[in-house]
């Protein structure tokens, strides 16, 4: 069996697509599995033992020309199944005209009328619904089973070796350490800087504290470190790849994150995690899946929360009260 999985959304969405890969491989050990992701997310899947090829779609430049090129590549591959986890038109177009024997996707996709198998995608924040992983796995239950499979990433030995060198350089080898990932693409998903400073103060200086993120997050991390005035807090933002960050998080005593990609990195490594939810809510189905996980939210009932599925650039009400999370209730990291 020859399968193509499509997920051209954000970083966290790719991580939450990995259970589909694991599920297909479990039931069809000899299956050929390829995946299509957007440019910038491909390194997440380095070293993945179950993927033959990672295709990359550049949406930032010459989008429509790249779509046609990608469609030609997909059609030439002659897939048995195309499984589309993305709910928008560009991926729907690729699925619809893929030439696959079976086209599978969510009913929200504008091209779902061309799919052979359409699956409902339900997000209801008013009730505790399915996790996104469960929604994704529902696309393949008709030829696998309905077991819950967790996300998986595969940092290499070199990734773990690099992390060990970083810890040694920072004087943290064989010692307890904590990571903080304070950034997010969306402002209203981001715990405010002052809260991260407060958190560092509460953590004290009995263990190393590493602020992690992409190169573009370094300025934010630097400001938090400088304001916190804690010699145990070090900035590693921009120094680690995605899989190196995952490797670092796996060994941490606790990882503090927003409702953003680092949350899903933690889930994929079964790393201990505390997730801060500001404008979004766990009932959307994107909460942590690690065995040791804590969710922190504002205790105030706000009629404006949630204000959207993905967060916003500014608070629509101008007060951002959903970010006023009481850190006194944090569980011990021991």
C-alpha positions in Angstrom: 0.0 0.0 0.0 1.3 3.4 -0.9 0.0 6.4 1.1 0.4 10.2 1.1 -0.5 12.2 4.2 -1.1 15.9 3.7 -0.7 18.4 6.5 0.4 21.8 5.3 -0.8 23.8 8.3 1.4 25.0 11.3 4.2 23.3 13.2 2.0 21.9 15.9 -0.4 20.5 13.4 2.3 18.4 11.8 3.3 17.0 15.2 -0.4 16.1 15.8 -0.4 14.3 12.4 2.3 11.8 13.4 -0.1 9.4 15.1 -1.6 8.7 11.7 1.8 7.7 10.4 2.3 5.4 13.4 -1.1 3.9 13.1 -0.7 3.0 9.4 2.7 1.5 10.0 1.4 -0.6 12.8 -1.3 -2.2 10.6 0.7 -2.2 7.3 4.3 -2.8 8.1 5.3 -2.8 4.4 3.3 0.3 3.5 5.1 3.2 1.7 4.3 6.4 3.6 5.1 9.8 2.3 4.0 13.2 3.8 3.5 16.7 2.4 4.2 19.7 4.7 4.6 23.4 4.3 8.1 24.8 3.9 9.7 25.3 7.3 8.2 22.3 9.0 10.1 19.6 7.2 12.9 19.3 9.7 10.5 18.0 12.3 10.3 14.7 10.5 14.1 14.2 10.1 15.1 10.7 11.1 11.5 9.5 11.1 11.7 5.7 10.6 8.3 5.2 9.0 8.4 8.0 6.3 9.9 7.3 2.9 9.8 10.9 1.7 8.9 14.3 2.9 7.5 16.6 0.3 7.6 20.4 0.9 5.1 22.9 -0.4 6.3 26.5 -0.5 3.2 28.6 0.2 5.2 31.8 0.6 6.4 32.2 -3.0 4.7 31.4 -6.3 2.0 29.5 -4.3 -0.2 28.5 -7.3 2.7 27.5 -9.5 4.1 25.4 -6.7 0.7 23.8 -6.2 0.6 22.7 -9.9 4.2 21.3 -9.6 3.3 19.4 -6.5 0.1 18.0 -8.1 2.2 16.7 -10.9 4.6 15.0 -8.5 1.7 13.5 -6.5 0.0 12.1 -9.7 3.2 10.5 -10.9 3.5 8.7 -7.6 0.2 6.8 -8.1 -0.9 6.6 -4.5 -3.4 4.0 -3.2 -4.5 6.5 -0.5 -4.2 10.2 0.0 -5.1 11.2 3.5 -5.7 14.9 3.9 -5.5 16.3 7.5 -5.7 19.9 6.3 -9.1 21.5 6.1 -8.4 24.2 3.5 -8.6 24.6 -0.3 -5.0 24.3 -1.4 -4.6 20.8 0.1 -8.1 19.9 -1.0 -7.2 20.7 -4.6 -4.2 18.4 -4.4 -6.3 15.6 -2.9 -9.1 16.0 -5.4 -6.9 15.7 -8.5 -4.3 13.4 -7.0 -5.4 10.4 -9.0 -5.3 8.3 -5.8 -7.5 5.2 -5.6 -9.0 6.5 -2.3 -9.1 10.1 -1.2 -9.8 10.7 2.5 -10.3 14.0 4.3 -12.4 16.1 6.6 -15.9 17.3 5.5 -14.9 20.9 6.2 -12.5 21.0 3.2 -13.9 22.9 0.3 -13.0 20.0 -2.0 -14.5 17.3 0.3 -17.2 16.6 -2.3 -14.5 14.9 -4.3 -13.3 12.7 -1.5 -14.2 9.0 -1.3 -14.2 9.1 2.5 -15.4 12.2 4.4 -15.0 12.5 8.1 -16.6 15.1 10.4 -14.3 17.6 12.1 -16.1 18.9 15.2 -14.7 21.6 17.5 -17.0 22.7 20.3 -15.4 24.7 23.0 -18.5 24.6 25.2 -17.9 20.9 25.9 -15.0 18.6 26.4 -14.7 17.1 22.9 -12.2 15.1 21.0 -8.5 15.9 20.9 -7.1 16.8 17.5 -5.2 13.6 17.5 -8.4 11.6 17.8 -10.0 13.7 15.0 -7.0 12.9 12.8 -7.0 9.2 13.6 -10.7 9.0 12.7 -9.6 9.5 9.0 -7.9 6.0 9.1 -10.1 3.9 11.4 -11.9 2.3 8.5 -8.7 0.5 7.4 -6.9 0.4 10.8 -8.7 0.5 14.2 -9.9 3.1 16.7 -7.0 2.9 19.1 -5.5 6.1 20.5 -2.0 6.7 19.2 0.2 9.5 20.6 2.4 11.8 18.7 6.0 10.8 18.1 9.2 12.5 17.0 12.6 11.1 16.5 15.6 13.2 17.5 18.8 11.6 16.4 21.8 10.5 18.5 23.5 13.7 17.3 20.6 15.8 18.5 20.8 14.2 22.0 24.6 14.5 22.0 24.4 18.2 21.1 21.9 18.8 24.0 24.3 17.0 26.3 27.1 19.3 25.3 24.9 22.3 25.9 24.0 21.1 29.4 27.6 20.4 30.1 28.7 23.8 28.9 26.0 25.4 31.1 27.0 23.4 34.1 23.8 21.4 34.1 25.0 17.9 33.2 23.3 15.4 35.5 21.4 18.1 37.2 17.7 19.0 37.2 16.7 21.7 34.7 13.6 23.4 33.5 12.6 24.9 30.1 10.4 27.9 29.4 9.0 28.6 25.9 7.5 32.0 26.2 6.8 32.9 22.6 3.9 32.3 20.3 2.9 33.5 16.8 -0.3 34.9 18.3 -0.2 37.6 21.0 -3.3 36.4 22.8 -1.9 32.9 23.1 1.2 34.3 24.9 1.5 34.5 28.6 2.7 38.1 29.2 6.4 38.8 29.8 5.8 39.9 33.4 4.2 36.5 34.2 7.3 34.7 32.8 9.5 36.9 35.0 7.2 36.0 38.0 7.5 32.4 37.1 11.3 32.5 37.1 11.2 34.2 40.4 9.0 31.4 41.8 11.3 28.7 40.4 14.3 30.2 42.2 17.9 29.3 41.5 18.1 25.7 42.7 18.0 24.4 39.1 19.0 25.6 35.6 16.3 27.4 33.7 16.5 27.5 29.9 14.5 29.9 27.7 14.0 28.2 24.4 12.5 29.2 21.0 13.2 30.1 17.4 15.9 32.7 16.5 13.1 35.3 16.2 12.1 34.6 19.9 15.6 35.5 21.2 14.8 39.2 21.9 11.7 38.2 24.0 13.7 35.6 25.9 16.6 38.1 26.5 14.1 40.7 27.9 12.6 38.1 30.3 16.0 36.9 31.4 17.3 40.5 32.0 14.2 41.5 34.0 14.2 38.3 36.1 17.7 38.8 37.3 18.2 35.1 38.0 21.6 33.8 37.3 20.2 30.3 36.7 18.2 31.5 33.7 20.0 31.1 30.4 18.7 31.9 26.9 19.0 29.1 24.3 16.5 30.6 21.8 17.9 30.3 18.3 20.6 27.8 19.3 18.6 24.6 19.0 16.8 22.9 16.0 13.3 21.7 16.5 14.4 18.2 17.2 17.2 19.3 19.5 14.6 21.4 21.4 12.4 18.2 21.7 15.4 16.3 23.0 16.1 19.0 25.6 12.5 19.0 26.7 12.4 15.3 27.2 15.0 15.5 29.9 13.6 18.5 31.7 12.0 18.3 35.2 9.3 20.5 33.7 8.5 22.4 30.5 6.5 25.6 30.7 4.7 26.5 27.4 1.9 28.5 25.8 -0.8 26.9 23.7 1.6 26.6 20.8 4.1 24.3 19.1 6.4 23.6 22.1 3.3 22.1 23.9 3.1 19.5 21.1 6.8 19.0 21.1 6.4 18.0 24.8 3.6 15.6 24.0 5.6 14.0 21.2 8.4 13.3 23.7 6.1 12.5 26.6 7.9 15.3 28.5 6.4 16.8 31.6 4.6 20.0 30.7 2.7 22.9 32.2 0.6 24.6 29.5 -0.8 28.2 29.8 -4.0 28.8 28.0 -4.9 32.5 27.6 -7.4 33.3 24.9 -7.8 29.7 23.7 -9.2 26.8 25.7 -8.2 23.2 26.1 -11.7 22.1 24.9 -10.7 23.0 21.4 -8.7 19.7 21.5 -5.1 20.9 21.4 -4.1 20.2 25.1 -1.1 18.3 26.3 -0.9 14.5 26.0 2.1 13.9 28.2 1.7 11.6 31.2 2.7 14.4 33.5 0.7 17.5 32.4 -0.8 20.5 34.0 -3.1 23.1 32.4 -3.2 26.7 33.8 -6.0 29.1 33.0 -7.5 32.3 34.3 -9.9 31.6 37.2 -12.1 34.5 36.1 -15.2 33.7 34.0 -14.9 35.8 30.9 -17.7 35.9 28.4 -15.3 36.8 25.6 -13.1 33.7 26.1 -12.4 32.0 23.8 -12.2 34.8 21.3 -11.0 32.5 18.5 -9.5 29.1 17.6 -6.0 30.4 16.8 -5.5 33.4 18.9 -5.3 37.0 17.8 -2.7 39.8 17.3 -4.3 41.9 20.0 -7.0 41.4 22.6 -10.4 42.3 20.9 -11.6 43.8 24.2 -8.4 45.6 25.0 -8.0 44.2 28.6 -6.4 40.8 28.0 -7.8 39.5 31.3 -7.5 35.9 30.1 -3.8 36.2 30.6 -4.0 36.9 34.3 -3.2 33.4 35.4 -2.5 32.9 39.1 0.9 31.2 39.3 0.4 30.4 43.0 -1.4 27.2 42.0 1.6 25.8 40.1 2.3 22.2 41.1 5.7 21.3 42.5 8.3 20.2 39.9 9.9 17.7 42.3 
